[in-house]
Amino acid sequence: MTQFLETTVDKFSFKVATDRLYTPEGLWARLEDGQVRIGVTDFFQQHNGDVAFAEVMPVGMALAAGDEIATVETIKVDIMLPSPLAGTITAVNEELELAAELINQDPYEAGWLALVQPANWAADKANLMDPEAYFVHMKAEAEQEAKKI
C-alpha cells in the first residue's frame, strides 16, 4: 500500500506518494516492471483546478526528457506536461478519454497518464526529486500561493 507525506496549507491538504519520483512541475514517475508510469501530483491537480480534458501523446511516440507527453485542460488553464524521461510511450490511460476527472479524483492511481519504456532510466531518474525533496518544494509553493490570497 502506498504511503504518503501529508501537509495542510491554509485550508488545503496535500499528499505526496513516497513510492515514486517527481519533477518540479508536479509530475510523478514510478518504475514498474521495467517501464515507468507517469502522472500528475495531488498538488498539481488541486492547484490547477478541475480537469475537463486530457490528451496524452500516442502509443509508439518517442520522447526526449522535456518533450510534451500530454496536455491537460482545466477550468483555469491549458497546461503542456513535459515528460520526466526519455523513452517510448507503450500505453496510455484510455479511461481519461471519457473520464478526465480521474486525474482530480485519484491522481496517484486511476488518474495516471502514460507508461513509458525508458531509454536510460538511470540517467533520467538522477534528474528527478525524491518524495521528501518534492514535498518540501510543493509545500513552499503552496505557502507562497496562500500568501497571495
N, C-alpha and C positions, 0 to 999 in steps of 0.2 A: 504494500500500500504506500502511496506517495506521501511523503512528509512535507510540511510547508513551514516556511518562515512567515510570520504574520505581523502586521502592524496596522494601527489606525492613525490616520492623519485627518484632523478636523472631524468630519462625520463619515469619512470613507475608510473602509477596511480593505487591505490589500494582502494577497497571498503570493508567495514565490515558492514554486516547487523545488525541492532540494535535489532532484534526480536528473537534472539537465543543466545545460549551459545557456548563456544569454548574450544578446547584443545590447548595446546602449539604447538602441531604437525600440527595444521591447519585443524582440523575437526570441523564442527558445529553440534549442536543438537538443535532441536526445538520441543517442546511438542505440539502435535496436537491431540485433542480428545482422550487423554489418552495414545497415542503412541508417540514415539519420532522419528522424521525424521532426518536422518544423511546425511551429505555431506561434501565436502571439500570447503575451503575458496578460495576467489579470489586470495589472496597472494599465497596460496599453488599451485594453478593451473598455475599461471604465473611463479612462482619460479622454478617449476619442468618441465615446457615445455608442448608441445602438447601431449595429452593423445591419445595413439594408441589403448589401450586395457584396459578394466576394468572388473575384476572378483569379484563379490560380493558373499559372503557365501550364502548358500541356505536358503530358507524359512523353518522355523521349527528349525533351528540351535540355540542352547542355547549358550549364550556368557557370559563371565565374563568381567568386565571392563578391557581393555587392550588386550583382545583376538583379533585375526585378524578378522576384519569384511569384508575387501576387499583388493585386490591387484590392484594397478594401474601401468600400464606400459606406460612410456613416451619415447620420443626420447632420453632422457638423462639417465633415470634410472628406475628400478622397485622398487616400494615402497609398503611395507606392511602397511596397515592402521589399527591402534588399535581402538577397539570400545571404545567410550567415556562412555559407561554404560553397566551394566549387564542386560540381558533380553533375549528374544527370537525374532528372525527375523520373521516378519509377512508378509513382502513384500519386493521385490527388484525392482529396476528400470530396467525393461526389455528393455527399449529403449537403454540402454547403450551397449547391446549386438551388435547392428548394428551401433550405433552412439555414441561411447565413447567420441567423441569430444564435446558432450553436456556438459561435465564437464568443458571444457575450455570456451565454448560459454555462459553458464548460470549456474555457479556453485551454486548459491543460490536458484534456482528453478528447471528448467528442468534437471539439472545435478546431482540431489540428488542420493544417493546410496541405502539406505535401510530404512525401517520402523521397529522399534523395540518395542515390548511390554516390558516396563521396569519392572525389578524385584523389584527395590527400587529407584525410580526416586529422591526422596527427598535426599537420601544419595549420589547418583551419581552426582546430579547437584551441590552439595556443593563442588565437586572437579573440577568443570569447571569454566572457566573465563567468566565474563560478557563482553559485547561488548567493553566497554571502556578499560578494562584491556587487552583484546586481541589486541585492536587497538594499544595500547602503546607497547605491546610485538612485534607485527608484524612490526610496524614502526621501532623499534630498530633493528630488524633482517634485514629489508630491507636496512637500513642505513649502517649496518655492511657489507652486501653484496656489496653495492655500493662502499664502500671504497676499496674492493678487486679488482675492475675493473680498 
